[in-house]
Amino acid sequence: MTVTFPERDLRTDQQHRAPRLDRRKVSDAEFMAGVMETTFDDLDATAPRGWRVELIEWDIYTMPPANGDHEEIVSELLEQLAERKDKGLRMRTGVGLRIPGTAPADRVVPDLVVAPRGVFKSSEQYHDPAPVLLVCEVTSPSTAEKDRGKKLGSYARAGIPSFLLVDREKSLVTLFSRPRNGRYLDTVSKALGEPLPLPEPFGFTLDTSEF
């Protein structure tokens, strides 16, 4: 099983900061988008190790390191996917995605990303989501509303084929699939503990009894 945790390089972060805009040469909306991106970049570059900073639909979120129960579920997902995934795929945690479609563009860090081998080799801190096949989120009390709402919309806008949401607060696991025009057309929910079929290229039934 290969799981990659990207290291932060502050020099790289500085290279990819949003450029500061000349107030006299841009519209009000463009200027405020630039302010939001600069604020996000500052928080992201100085956040303590283990903290996550996300920008979604003009809102900035900061999240402390996840608790043990959360990480146990992520680990279980990793193990089940590793046993059955295509050899050409890789699973990663802590990978940032840059979601187009809004200004400023969303920056999100899913709990788990599945994508073809080698697509995240660039030095970018936030990557193009186009190659991603599956993202997973495991809710916490502080993130559940965002995971169910704004992140769901963000992943659909990005065209990510499947979004797996483990909702601990509602004791549900939900698979969203077939993104179209900024929303997912298909939704399948099961109570935690019940099996949930995953589509190709995974093609197996997820055992949620350990969640």
C-alpha positions in Angstrom: 0.0 0.0 0.0 1.4 3.4 -1.0 0.3 6.5 1.0 2.0 9.8 0.4 2.0 12.7 2.8 3.4 15.8 1.0 5.9 17.9 2.8 5.5 21.7 3.1 8.2 23.8 1.4 7.7 27.4 2.3 9.9 28.5 -0.6 7.5 26.7 -3.0 4.6 28.2 -1.2 6.0 31.7 -1.8 6.5 30.9 -5.5 2.8 30.1 -5.9 1.3 32.9 -3.9 -1.5 34.9 -5.5 0.0 38.1 -7.1 -1.0 41.4 -5.5 -3.3 43.3 -7.8 -3.1 47.0 -8.6 -6.4 48.4 -7.3 -6.6 50.9 -10.1 -6.5 48.4 -12.9 -9.0 45.8 -11.8 -12.7 45.6 -11.0 -14.0 45.6 -7.4 -14.7 41.8 -7.7 -11.3 41.0 -9.0 -9.6 43.1 -6.3 -11.6 41.4 -3.5 -10.8 38.0 -5.0 -7.1 38.9 -4.8 -7.4 40.0 -1.2 -9.1 36.7 -0.3 -6.4 34.7 -2.1 -3.6 36.7 -0.3 -5.3 36.2 3.0 -5.6 32.5 2.3 -2.0 32.2 1.2 -0.8 33.9 4.4 -2.8 31.5 6.6 -1.9 28.4 4.6 1.9 29.3 4.8 1.9 29.8 8.5 -0.5 27.1 9.7 1.1 24.7 12.3 2.0 21.3 11.0 -1.1 19.1 10.8 -3.6 21.9 10.5 -5.5 22.3 7.2 -6.6 25.6 5.6 -9.3 25.6 2.9 -10.9 28.3 0.7 -14.4 27.4 -0.5 -16.8 29.8 -2.1 -15.3 32.9 -0.5 -15.0 31.4 3.0 -11.7 30.4 4.6 -11.7 27.4 7.0 -9.0 26.3 9.4 -9.1 22.8 10.9 -6.9 21.3 13.7 -5.4 17.8 13.3 -8.1 15.1 13.2 -8.8 12.9 16.2 -8.0 9.2 16.5 -11.5 8.0 15.5 -11.4 10.0 12.3 -8.0 8.7 11.4 -9.1 5.1 12.1 -11.8 5.4 9.5 -9.4 6.9 6.9 -7.0 4.1 7.6 -9.8 1.5 7.1 -10.7 3.1 3.8 -7.0 3.0 2.7 -6.7 -0.6 3.6 -9.9 -1.7 1.7 -9.0 0.3 -1.4 -5.4 -0.9 -1.3 -6.5 -4.5 -1.4 -8.7 -4.1 -4.5 -7.6 -1.0 -6.5 -6.0 -1.1 -9.9 -2.2 -1.1 -9.7 -2.0 2.0 -11.8 -3.8 4.0 -9.1 -2.4 5.7 -6.0 -4.1 6.8 -2.8 -3.0 10.0 -1.1 -3.9 12.0 2.0 -3.0 15.6 2.5 -3.1 16.5 -1.2 -4.5 19.9 -2.1 -6.8 20.5 -5.0 -7.5 23.7 -6.8 -11.2 23.7 -7.9 -12.0 26.1 -10.8 -15.4 27.7 -11.4 -15.4 30.5 -8.9 -13.2 33.5 -8.2 -11.1 33.0 -6.2 -10.8 29.3 -7.1 -11.5 26.9 -4.2 -8.6 25.2 -2.5 -9.5 22.0 -0.7 -7.7 19.2 1.0 -9.7 16.0 1.0 -9.2 13.3 3.6 -8.3 10.9 0.8 -7.7 11.2 -2.9 -7.5 8.4 -5.5 -5.9 9.2 -8.8 -3.5 7.6 -11.4 0.1 7.2 -10.5 2.3 10.2 -11.1 -0.3 13.0 -11.6 0.8 14.9 -8.5 4.5 15.1 -9.2 4.5 18.9 -9.8 5.7 21.4 -7.1 2.2 23.0 -6.9 0.7 23.0 -3.5 -2.8 22.7 -5.0 -3.3 20.5 -8.0 -5.6 20.2 -11.0 -8.5 17.9 -10.0 -9.1 16.6 -13.5 -7.3 13.3 -13.1 -8.9 12.5 -9.7 -11.2 9.5 -9.7 -12.4 9.5 -6.1 -12.3 11.8 -3.1 -13.3 10.8 0.4 -14.3 12.9 3.4 -14.9 11.7 7.0 -16.9 14.2 9.0 -16.1 15.7 12.3 -18.5 18.0 14.4 -16.6 21.0 13.1 -16.5 20.0 9.4 -19.8 18.1 8.8 -21.8 21.0 7.5 -19.0 22.0 5.1 -18.4 18.5 3.9 -22.2 17.9 3.2 -22.6 21.3 1.5 -19.9 23.4 0.1 -17.4 20.6 -0.4 -20.0 18.5 -2.1 -20.7 21.3 -4.6 -17.0 22.0 -5.1 -16.2 18.4 -6.0 -19.2 18.3 -8.4 -18.0 21.5 -10.1 -14.6 19.9 -10.5 -16.2 16.9 -12.3 -14.6 14.4 -9.9 -16.4 11.1 -10.8 -17.1 9.9 -7.2 -17.3 11.5 -3.8 -17.5 9.2 -0.8 -18.8 10.9 2.4 -18.6 9.1 5.7 -20.9 11.1 7.9 -20.2 10.1 11.5 -22.7 12.6 12.9 -25.6 11.0 10.9 -24.2 7.5 11.0 -24.4 7.3 7.2 -22.0 6.6 4.3 -23.0 8.2 1.0 -21.6 7.8 -2.5 -22.2 10.7 -4.9 -21.4 10.0 -8.5 -22.1 11.1 -12.1 -21.3 14.9 -11.8 -23.1 17.1 -14.2 -23.4 20.9 -14.4 -22.1 21.4 -10.8 -24.0 18.7 -9.0 -24.0 14.9 -8.7 -26.9 13.1 -10.4 -26.6 9.8 -8.4 -26.6 9.4 -4.7 -26.6 6.1 -2.7 -26.6 6.2 1.1 -26.3 3.3 3.6 -26.3 3.2 7.3 -22.9 2.8 8.8 -22.3 -0.9 9.1 -24.1 -1.8 5.9 -22.1 -2.6 2.7 -21.9 0.0 -0.1 -21.0 -0.9 -3.7 -18.3 1.2 -5.3 -18.3 1.8 -9.1 -15.5 1.1 -11.5 -12.6 1.4 -11.6 -12.9 0.1 -8.1 -15.8 -2.4 -8.6 -16.1 -3.8 -5.1 -18.4 -3.5 -2.1 -17.1 -1.4 0.7 -17.4 -2.9 4.2 -18.4 -0.1 6.5 -18.8 -2.3 9.6 -15.4 -1.1 10.9 -16.3 2.6 10.6 
